[in-house]
Amino acid sequence: MNADTVPVSRYEIRVDTVKKIVTEHTDLGNEAAFALAVHMVRALDTVPEHVR
């Protein structure tokens, strides 16, 4: 096992996935895309699971 391995949470993976989608489909910069991705993931987390 590599000592430099950094654990990544499922939340961070979800935010990164949304950020990549946002940057691919908009002209937003990296910081703006990240901020929007955080808002989007938080909003999706508030939707009850049975509705998702």
C-alpha distance matrix in Angstrom:
0.0 3.8 6.4 8.8 7.9 11.3 12.4 15.4 18.3 20.5 23.3 21.6 21.0 24.6 26.0 24.2 25.6 29.1 28.9 28.3 31.2 33.4 32.8 33.6 36.8 38.2 38.9 37.0 34.8 31.1 32.0 34.8 32.8 30.0 32.8 34.4 31.2 30.7 34.3 34.1 31.1 32.8 36.0 34.4 32.8 36.4 37.7 38.0 35.7 38.7 40.0 36.8
3.8 0.0 3.8 5.4 5.7 9.4 11.5 14.5 17.8 20.4 22.7 20.5 20.1 23.9 24.7 22.7 24.5 27.9 27.2 26.7 29.9 31.8 30.9 31.8 35.2 36.3 36.7 34.7 32.3 28.6 29.5 32.5 30.7 28.0 30.8 32.7 29.7 29.2 33.0 33.0 30.2 31.9 35.2 33.9 32.6 36.2 37.6 38.3 36.3 39.4 40.4 37.1
6.4 3.8 0.0 3.8 5.6 8.5 11.0 14.4 17.6 20.7 22.6 20.4 20.7 24.4 24.9 23.2 25.4 28.5 27.7 27.5 30.9 32.4 31.5 32.9 36.2 36.9 37.1 34.9 32.2 28.5 28.9 32.0 30.7 27.7 30.2 32.4 29.7 28.8 32.5 32.9 30.2 31.5 35.0 34.1 32.5 35.9 37.7 38.5 36.7 40.0 41.0 37.8
8.8 5.4 3.8 0.0 3.8 6.3 9.7 12.5 16.0 19.0 20.6 17.9 18.3 22.1 22.1 20.2 22.7 25.6 24.4 24.3 27.8 29.2 28.1 29.6 32.9 33.4 33.5 31.2 28.5 24.8 25.3 28.5 27.2 24.3 26.9 29.3 26.7 25.9 29.7 30.2 27.7 29.2 32.6 31.9 30.6 34.0 35.9 37.0 35.4 38.8 39.4 36.2
7.9 5.7 5.6 3.8 0.0 3.8 6.5 9.3 12.8 15.6 17.5 15.1 15.2 19.0 19.5 17.7 19.9 23.0 22.3 22.2 25.4 27.0 26.3 27.7 30.8 31.7 32.1 29.9 27.5 23.8 24.3 27.3 25.6 22.6 25.3 27.3 24.4 23.7 27.4 27.6 24.9 26.5 29.9 28.8 27.5 31.0 32.7 33.6 31.9 35.2 36.0 32.7
11.3 9.4 8.5 6.3 3.8 0.0 3.8 6.3 9.8 13.0 14.4 12.0 12.8 16.4 16.5 15.2 17.8 20.5 19.8 20.3 23.5 24.8 24.3 26.0 29.0 29.6 30.1 27.6 25.3 21.5 21.6 24.4 22.9 19.7 22.1 24.2 21.4 20.3 24.1 24.5 21.8 23.1 26.6 25.8 24.3 27.7 29.7 30.7 29.3 32.8 33.4 30.2
12.4 11.5 11.0 9.7 6.5 3.8 0.0 3.8 6.6 9.8 11.6 10.0 10.8 14.2 14.9 14.3 16.5 19.2 19.1 19.8 22.6 24.1 24.2 25.8 28.5 29.3 30.2 27.7 25.8 22.1 22.0 24.4 22.6 19.3 21.5 23.2 20.1 18.9 22.4 22.7 19.5 20.8 24.2 23.2 21.4 24.9 26.7 27.5 25.9 29.3 30.2 27.1
15.4 14.5 14.4 12.5 9.3 6.3 3.8 0.0 3.8 6.7 8.2 6.4 7.0 10.4 11.2 10.7 12.9 15.4 15.5 16.4 19.0 20.5 20.9 22.5 25.0 25.9 27.0 24.5 22.9 19.3 19.3 21.3 19.3 16.1 18.3 19.7 16.5 15.4 19.0 19.0 15.9 17.4 20.8 19.7 18.2 21.7 23.4 24.5 23.0 26.5 27.0 23.9
18.3 17.8 17.6 16.0 12.8 9.8 6.6 3.8 0.0 3.8 5.3 5.2 6.4 8.8 10.0 10.8 12.5 14.5 15.4 16.8 18.8 20.1 21.2 22.9 24.9 25.8 27.3 24.6 23.5 20.1 19.7 21.2 19.1 15.9 17.5 18.6 15.3 13.8 17.0 16.9 13.4 14.6 17.9 16.7 14.9 18.3 20.1 21.0 19.5 23.1 23.7 20.8
20.5 20.4 20.7 19.0 15.6 13.0 9.8 6.7 3.8 0.0 3.8 5.5 5.0 6.2 8.7 9.8 10.5 12.4 14.1 15.4 16.8 18.4 20.0 21.3 23.0 24.2 26.2 23.9 23.3 20.1 20.0 21.0 18.4 15.6 17.2 17.6 14.0 13.0 15.8 14.9 11.3 13.0 15.8 14.0 12.4 16.1 17.3 18.1 16.4 19.9 20.4 17.3
23.3 22.7 22.6 20.6 17.5 14.4 11.6 8.2 5.3 3.8 0.0 3.8 5.4 5.1 6.2 8.6 9.9 10.7 12.2 14.3 15.6 16.5 18.3 20.1 21.4 22.2 24.1 21.4 21.0 17.9 17.3 18.0 15.8 12.8 13.9 14.3 11.0 9.4 12.2 11.8 8.2 9.6 12.7 11.5 10.0 13.6 15.3 16.8 15.8 19.5 19.5 16.6
21.6 20.5 20.4 17.9 15.1 12.0 10.0 6.4 5.2 5.5 3.8 0.0 3.8 5.4 5.1 6.1 8.5 10.0 10.3 12.2 14.3 15.2 16.3 18.3 20.1 20.7 22.1 19.4 18.5 15.1 14.8 16.1 13.9 10.7 12.6 13.6 10.3 9.2 12.7 12.7 9.8 11.6 14.8 14.1 13.2 16.7 18.5 20.3 19.4 22.9 22.7 19.6
21.0 20.1 20.7 18.3 15.2 12.8 10.8 7.0 6.4 5.0 5.4 3.8 0.0 3.8 5.5 5.1 6.1 8.7 9.8 10.6 12.5 14.3 15.4 16.7 18.7 20.0 21.7 19.6 18.9 15.7 16.3 17.3 14.5 12.0 14.4 14.7 11.0 11.1 14.4 13.3 10.6 13.3 15.9 14.3 14.0 17.7 18.7 20.4 19.0 22.2 22.0 18.5
24.6 23.9 24.4 22.1 19.0 16.4 14.2 10.4 8.8 6.2 5.1 5.4 3.8 0.0 3.8 5.4 5.1 6.3 8.5 10.0 10.8 12.4 14.4 15.6 16.9 18.2 20.5 18.4 18.4 15.7 16.0 16.2 13.2 11.1 13.0 12.5 8.7 9.0 11.7 10.0 7.2 10.3 12.4 10.7 10.8 14.5 15.3 17.2 16.0 19.3 18.6 15.2
26.0 24.7 24.9 22.1 19.5 16.5 14.9 11.2 10.0 8.7 6.2 5.1 5.5 3.8 0.0 3.8 5.4 5.2 6.0 8.6 10.0 10.4 12.2 14.2 15.5 16.1 17.9 15.4 15.1 12.4 12.3 12.6 9.9 7.4 9.3 9.3 5.6 5.9 9.1 8.3 6.4 9.3 11.7 11.0 11.5 14.8 16.2 18.7 18.2 21.5 20.5 17.3
24.2 22.7 23.2 20.2 17.7 15.2 14.3 10.7 10.8 9.8 8.6 6.1 5.1 5.4 3.8 0.0 3.8 5.5 5.0 6.2 8.7 9.8 10.5 12.3 14.4 15.2 16.7 14.6 13.9 10.8 11.7 12.7 9.6 7.6 10.7 10.9 7.6 8.9 12.2 11.4 10.0 13.0 15.2 14.4 15.2 18.5 19.6 22.1 21.2 24.4 23.3 19.9
25.6 24.5 25.4 22.7 19.9 17.8 16.5 12.9 12.5 10.5 9.9 8.5 6.1 5.1 5.4 3.8 0.0 3.8 5.4 5.3 6.4 8.8 10.1 10.8 12.7 14.4 16.6 15.1 15.2 12.8 14.3 14.4 10.9 10.0 12.8 11.9 8.4 10.6 13.1 11.2 10.0 13.6 15.0 13.5 14.8 18.2 18.5 20.9 19.7 22.5 21.3 17.7
29.1 27.9 28.5 25.6 23.0 20.5 19.2 15.4 14.5 12.4 10.7 10.0 8.7 6.3 5.2 5.5 3.8 0.0 3.8 5.4 5.1 6.2 8.7 9.9 10.8 12.0 14.5 12.8 13.6 11.8 12.8 12.1 8.5 8.2 10.4 8.6 5.4 8.3 10.1 7.9 7.7 11.4 12.3 11.2 13.2 16.1 16.5 19.4 18.8 21.5 19.8 16.5
28.9 27.2 27.7 24.4 22.3 19.8 19.1 15.5 15.4 14.1 12.2 10.3 9.8 8.5 6.0 5.0 5.4 3.8 0.0 3.8 5.4 5.1 6.1 8.6 10.1 10.4 12.1 10.0 10.1 8.0 9.3 9.1 5.4 5.3 8.4 7.5 5.1 8.2 10.5 9.5 9.9 13.0 14.3 14.1 15.9 18.6 19.5 22.5 22.2 25.1 23.3 20.1
28.3 26.7 27.5 24.3 22.2 20.3 19.8 16.4 16.8 15.4 14.3 12.2 10.6 10.0 8.6 6.2 5.3 5.4 3.8 0.0 3.8 5.5 5.2 6.1 8.7 10.1 11.9 10.8 10.9 9.1 11.6 11.6 8.0 8.7 12.0 11.0 8.8 12.0 14.2 12.6 12.9 16.3 17.4 16.6 18.6 21.5 21.9 24.8 24.0 26.6 24.9 21.5
31.2 29.9 30.9 27.8 25.4 23.5 22.6 19.0 18.8 16.8 15.6 14.3 12.5 10.8 10.0 8.7 6.4 5.1 5.4 3.8 0.0 3.8 5.5 5.2 6.3 8.6 11.4 11.0 12.3 11.4 13.7 12.6 8.9 10.4 13.0 10.9 9.0 12.6 13.9 11.6 12.4 16.0 16.2 15.2 17.8 20.4 20.3 23.2 22.6 24.8 22.7 19.4
33.4 31.8 32.4 29.2 27.0 24.8 24.1 20.5 20.1 18.4 16.5 15.2 14.3 12.4 10.4 9.8 8.8 6.2 5.1 5.5 3.8 0.0 3.8 5.5 5.3 5.9 8.5 7.6 9.5 9.4 11.2 9.4 5.9 8.5 10.4 8.0 7.4 11.2 12.0 10.3 12.1 15.2 15.3 15.1 17.9 20.1 20.3 23.6 23.6 25.9 23.5 20.5
32.8 30.9 31.5 28.1 26.3 24.3 24.2 20.9 21.2 20.0 18.3 16.3 15.4 14.4 12.2 10.5 10.1 8.7 6.1 5.2 5.5 3.8 0.0 3.8 5.6 5.4 6.6 6.1 7.1 7.2 10.0 9.1 6.0 8.8 11.4 10.1 9.8 13.3 14.6 13.6 15.2 18.1 18.6 18.7 21.1 23.5 23.9 27.2 27.0 29.4 27.2 24.1
33.6 31.8 32.9 29.6 27.7 26.0 25.8 22.5 22.9 21.3 20.1 18.3 16.7 15.6 14.2 12.3 10.8 9.9 8.6 6.1 5.2 5.5 3.8 0.0 3.8 5.9 8.0 9.0 10.4 10.7 13.8 12.8 9.7 12.4 15.0 13.2 12.5 16.2 17.4 15.6 17.1 20.4 20.5 20.0 22.7 25.1 25.0 28.1 27.6 29.7 27.4 24.2
36.8 35.2 36.2 32.9 30.8 29.0 28.5 25.0 24.9 23.0 21.4 20.1 18.7 16.9 15.5 14.4 12.7 10.8 10.1 8.7 6.3 5.3 5.6 3.8 0.0 3.8 7.1 8.8 11.3 12.5 14.9 13.0 10.3 13.4 15.2 12.7 12.7 16.4 16.8 14.8 16.9 20.0 19.5 19.2 22.3 24.2 23.9 27.2 27.0 28.8 26.1 23.2
38.2 36.3 36.9 33.4 31.7 29.6 29.3 25.9 25.8 24.2 22.2 20.7 20.0 18.2 16.1 15.2 14.4 12.0 10.4 10.1 8.6 5.9 5.4 5.9 3.8 0.0 3.8 5.5 8.7 10.7 12.8 10.4 8.6 12.3 13.5 11.3 12.3 15.8 15.9 14.7 17.3 19.9 19.5 19.9 22.9 24.6 24.7 28.2 28.5 30.5 27.7 25.0
38.9 36.7 37.1 33.5 32.1 30.1 30.2 27.0 27.3 26.2 24.1 22.1 21.7 20.5 17.9 16.7 16.6 14.5 12.1 11.9 11.4 8.5 6.6 8.0 7.1 3.8 0.0 3.8 6.6 9.6 11.7 9.7 9.0 12.7 13.9 12.5 14.1 17.3 17.6 17.1 19.7 22.0 21.9 22.7 25.5 27.1 27.6 31.2 31.6 33.8 31.1 28.4
37.0 34.7 34.9 31.2 29.9 27.6 27.7 24.5 24.6 23.9 21.4 19.4 19.6 18.4 15.4 14.6 15.1 12.8 10.0 10.8 11.0 7.6 6.1 9.0 8.8 5.5 3.8 0.0 3.8 6.7 8.1 5.9 5.8 9.4 10.3 9.5 11.3 14.1 14.6 14.7 17.2 19.2 19.5 20.7 23.1 24.8 25.7 29.3 29.9 32.3 29.8 27.2
34.8 32.3 32.2 28.5 27.5 25.3 25.8 22.9 23.5 23.3 21.0 18.5 18.9 18.4 15.1 13.9 15.2 13.6 10.1 10.9 12.3 9.5 7.1 10.4 11.3 8.7 6.6 3.8 0.0 3.8 5.7 5.4 6.0 8.5 10.0 10.6 12.0 14.3 15.5 16.2 18.1 20.0 21.0 22.1 24.1 26.1 27.4 30.8 31.3 34.0 31.8 29.0
31.1 28.6 28.5 24.8 23.8 21.5 22.1 19.3 20.1 20.1 17.9 15.1 15.7 15.7 12.4 10.8 12.8 11.8 8.0 9.1 11.4 9.4 7.2 10.7 12.5 10.7 9.6 6.7 3.8 0.0 3.8 5.6 5.2 6.1 8.7 10.0 10.4 12.3 14.4 15.1 16.3 18.3 19.9 20.8 22.3 24.6 26.2 29.4 29.6 32.6 30.7 27.7
32.0 29.5 28.9 25.3 24.3 21.6 22.0 19.3 19.7 20.0 17.3 14.8 16.3 16.0 12.3 11.7 14.3 12.8 9.3 11.6 13.7 11.2 10.0 13.8 14.9 12.8 11.7 8.1 5.7 3.8 0.0 3.8 5.5 5.1 6.2 8.6 9.8 10.7 12.6 14.2 15.4 16.7 18.5 20.0 21.2 23.2 25.1 28.4 29.0 32.2 30.3 27.6
34.8 32.5 32.0 28.5 27.3 24.4 24.4 21.3 21.2 21.0 18.0 16.1 17.3 16.2 12.6 12.7 14.4 12.1 9.1 11.6 12.6 9.4 9.1 12.8 13.0 10.4 9.7 5.9 5.4 5.6 3.8 0.0 3.8 5.4 5.1 6.1 8.5 9.9 10.8 12.2 14.3 15.5 16.6 18.3 20.0 21.6 23.3 26.9 27.7 30.6 28.4 25.9
32.8 30.7 30.7 27.2 25.6 22.9 22.6 19.3 19.1 18.4 15.8 13.9 14.5 13.2 9.9 9.6 10.9 8.5 5.4 8.0 8.9 5.9 6.0 9.7 10.3 8.6 9.0 5.8 6.0 5.2 5.5 3.8 0.0 3.8 5.5 5.1 6.0 8.6 9.9 10.3 12.1 14.2 15.2 16.2 18.1 20.2 21.5 24.9 25.3 28.2 26.0 23.3
30.0 28.0 27.7 24.3 22.6 19.7 19.3 16.1 15.9 15.6 12.8 10.7 12.0 11.1 7.4 7.6 10.0 8.2 5.3 8.7 10.4 8.5 8.8 12.4 13.4 12.3 12.7 9.4 8.5 6.1 5.1 5.4 3.8 0.0 3.8 5.4 5.0 6.2 8.7 9.8 10.5 12.3 14.2 15.2 16.4 18.7 20.5 23.7 24.0 27.2 25.5 22.7
32.8 30.8 30.2 26.9 25.3 22.1 21.5 18.3 17.5 17.2 13.9 12.6 14.4 13.0 9.3 10.7 12.8 10.4 8.4 12.0 13.0 10.4 11.4 15.0 15.2 13.5 13.9 10.3 10.0 8.7 6.2 5.1 5.5 3.8 0.0 3.8 5.4 5.2 6.5 8.7 10.2 10.8 12.5 14.5 15.6 17.2 19.3 22.7 23.6 26.8 24.9 22.5
34.4 32.7 32.4 29.3 27.3 24.2 23.2 19.7 18.6 17.6 14.3 13.6 14.7 12.5 9.3 10.9 11.9 8.6 7.5 11.0 10.9 8.0 10.1 13.2 12.7 11.3 12.5 9.5 10.6 10.0 8.6 6.1 5.1 5.4 3.8 0.0 3.8 5.4 5.1 6.1 8.7 9.9 10.5 12.3 14.2 15.7 17.2 20.8 21.8 24.6 22.3 20.0
31.2 29.7 29.7 26.7 24.4 21.4 20.1 16.5 15.3 14.0 11.0 10.3 11.0 8.7 5.6 7.6 8.4 5.4 5.1 8.8 9.0 7.4 9.8 12.5 12.7 12.3 14.1 11.3 12.0 10.4 9.8 8.5 6.0 5.0 5.4 3.8 0.0 3.8 5.4 5.0 6.1 8.5 9.7 10.4 12.2 14.4 15.8 19.1 19.5 22.5 20.6 17.8
30.7 29.2 28.8 25.9 23.7 20.3 18.9 15.4 13.8 13.0 9.4 9.2 11.1 9.0 5.9 8.9 10.6 8.3 8.2 12.0 12.6 11.2 13.3 16.2 16.4 15.8 17.3 14.1 14.3 12.3 10.7 9.9 8.6 6.2 5.2 5.4 3.8 0.0 3.8 5.5 5.3 6.1 8.6 10.0 10.6 12.7 14.9 18.0 18.7 22.0 20.5 18.0
34.3 33.0 32.5 29.7 27.4 24.1 22.4 19.0 17.0 15.8 12.2 12.7 14.4 11.7 9.1 12.2 13.1 10.1 10.5 14.2 13.9 12.0 14.6 17.4 16.8 15.9 17.6 14.6 15.5 14.4 12.6 10.8 9.9 8.7 6.5 5.1 5.4 3.8 0.0 3.8 5.6 5.2 6.1 8.6 9.9 10.9 13.1 16.5 17.9 20.9 18.9 17.0
34.1 33.0 32.9 30.2 27.6 24.5 22.7 19.0 16.9 14.9 11.8 12.7 13.3 10.0 8.3 11.4 11.2 7.9 9.5 12.6 11.6 10.3 13.6 15.6 14.8 14.7 17.1 14.7 16.2 15.1 14.2 12.2 10.3 9.8 8.7 6.1 5.0 5.5 3.8 0.0 3.8 5.4 5.1 6.2 8.6 10.1 11.2 14.7 15.7 18.5 16.3 14.0
31.1 30.2 30.2 27.7 24.9 21.8 19.5 15.9 13.4 11.3 8.2 9.8 10.6 7.2 6.4 10.0 10.0 7.7 9.9 12.9 12.4 12.1 15.2 17.1 16.9 17.3 19.7 17.2 18.1 16.3 15.4 14.3 12.1 10.5 10.2 8.7 6.1 5.3 5.6 3.8 0.0 3.8 5.4 5.0 6.1 8.8 10.2 13.2 13.6 16.8 15.4 12.8
32.8 31.9 31.5 29.2 26.5 23.1 20.8 17.4 14.6 13.0 9.6 11.6 13.3 10.3 9.3 13.0 13.6 11.4 13.0 16.3 16.0 15.2 18.1 20.4 20.0 19.9 22.0 19.2 20.0 18.3 16.7 15.5 14.2 12.3 10.8 9.9 8.5 6.1 5.2 5.4 3.8 0.0 3.8 5.5 5.0 6.6 9.2 12.2 13.4 16.8 15.4 13.6
36.0 35.2 35.0 32.6 29.9 26.6 24.2 20.8 17.9 15.8 12.7 14.8 15.9 12.4 11.7 15.2 15.0 12.3 14.3 17.4 16.2 15.3 18.6 20.5 19.5 19.5 21.9 19.5 21.0 19.9 18.5 16.6 15.2 14.2 12.5 10.5 9.7 8.6 6.1 5.1 5.4 3.8 0.0 3.8 5.4 5.3 7.0 10.6 12.4 15.2 13.2 11.8
34.4 33.9 34.1 31.9 28.8 25.8 23.2 19.7 16.7 14.0 11.5 14.1 14.3 10.7 11.0 14.4 13.5 11.2 14.1 16.6 15.2 15.1 18.7 20.0 19.2 19.9 22.7 20.7 22.1 20.8 20.0 18.3 16.2 15.2 14.5 12.3 10.4 10.0 8.6 6.2 5.0 5.5 3.8 0.0 3.8 5.4 5.4 8.7 9.6 12.4 10.5 8.5
32.8 32.6 32.5 30.6 27.5 24.3 21.4 18.2 14.9 12.4 10.0 13.2 14.0 10.8 11.5 15.2 14.8 13.2 15.9 18.6 17.8 17.9 21.1 22.7 22.3 22.9 25.5 23.1 24.1 22.3 21.2 20.0 18.1 16.4 15.6 14.2 12.2 10.6 9.9 8.6 6.1 5.0 5.4 3.8 0.0 3.8 5.5 7.7 8.5 11.9 11.2 9.5
36.4 36.2 35.9 34.0 31.0 27.7 24.9 21.7 18.3 16.1 13.6 16.7 17.7 14.5 14.8 18.5 18.2 16.1 18.6 21.5 20.4 20.1 23.5 25.1 24.2 24.6 27.1 24.8 26.1 24.6 23.2 21.6 20.2 18.7 17.2 15.7 14.4 12.7 10.9 10.1 8.8 6.6 5.3 5.4 3.8 0.0 3.8 6.2 8.7 11.5 10.4 10.0
37.7 37.6 37.7 35.9 32.7 29.7 26.7 23.4 20.1 17.3 15.3 18.5 18.7 15.3 16.2 19.6 18.5 16.5 19.5 21.9 20.3 20.3 23.9 25.0 23.9 24.7 27.6 25.7 27.4 26.2 25.1 23.3 21.5 20.5 19.3 17.2 15.8 14.9 13.1 11.2 10.2 9.2 7.0 5.4 5.5 3.8 0.0 3.8 6.3 8.5 6.7 6.7
38.0 38.3 38.5 37.0 33.6 30.7 27.5 24.5 21.0 18.1 16.8 20.3 20.4 17.2 18.7 22.1 20.9 19.4 22.5 24.8 23.2 23.6 27.2 28.1 27.2 28.2 31.2 29.3 30.8 29.4 28.4 26.9 24.9 23.7 22.7 20.8 19.1 18.0 16.5 14.7 13.2 12.2 10.6 8.7 7.7 6.2 3.8 0.0 3.8 5.6 5.5 6.6
35.7 36.3 36.7 35.4 31.9 29.3 25.9 23.0 19.5 16.4 15.8 19.4 19.0 16.0 18.2 21.2 19.7 18.8 22.2 24.0 22.6 23.6 27.0 27.6 27.0 28.5 31.6 29.9 31.3 29.6 29.0 27.7 25.3 24.0 23.6 21.8 19.5 18.7 17.9 15.7 13.6 13.4 12.4 9.6 8.5 8.7 6.3 3.8 0.0 3.8 5.3 5.1
38.7 39.4 40.0 38.8 35.2 32.8 29.3 26.5 23.1 19.9 19.5 22.9 22.2 19.3 21.5 24.4 22.5 21.5 25.1 26.6 24.8 25.9 29.4 29.7 28.8 30.5 33.8 32.3 34.0 32.6 32.2 30.6 28.2 27.2 26.8 24.6 22.5 22.0 20.9 18.5 16.8 16.8 15.2 12.4 11.9 11.5 8.5 5.6 3.8 0.0 3.8 5.6
40.0 40.4 41.0 39.4 36.0 33.4 30.2 27.0 23.7 20.4 19.5 22.7 22.0 18.6 20.5 23.3 21.3 19.8 23.3 24.9 22.7 23.5 27.2 27.4 26.1 27.7 31.1 29.8 31.8 30.7 30.3 28.4 26.0 25.5 24.9 22.3 20.6 20.5 18.9 16.3 15.4 15.4 13.2 10.5 11.2 10.4 6.7 5.5 5.3 3.8 0.0 3.8
36.8 37.1 37.8 36.2 32.7 30.2 27.1 23.9 20.8 17.3 16.6 19.6 18.5 15.2 17.3 19.9 17.7 16.5 20.1 21.5 19.4 20.5 24.1 24.2 23.2 25.0 28.4 27.2 29.0 27.7 27.6 25.9 23.3 22.7 22.5 20.0 17.8 18.0 17.0 14.0 12.8 13.6 11.8 8.5 9.5 10.0 6.7 6.6 5.1 5.6 3.8 0.0
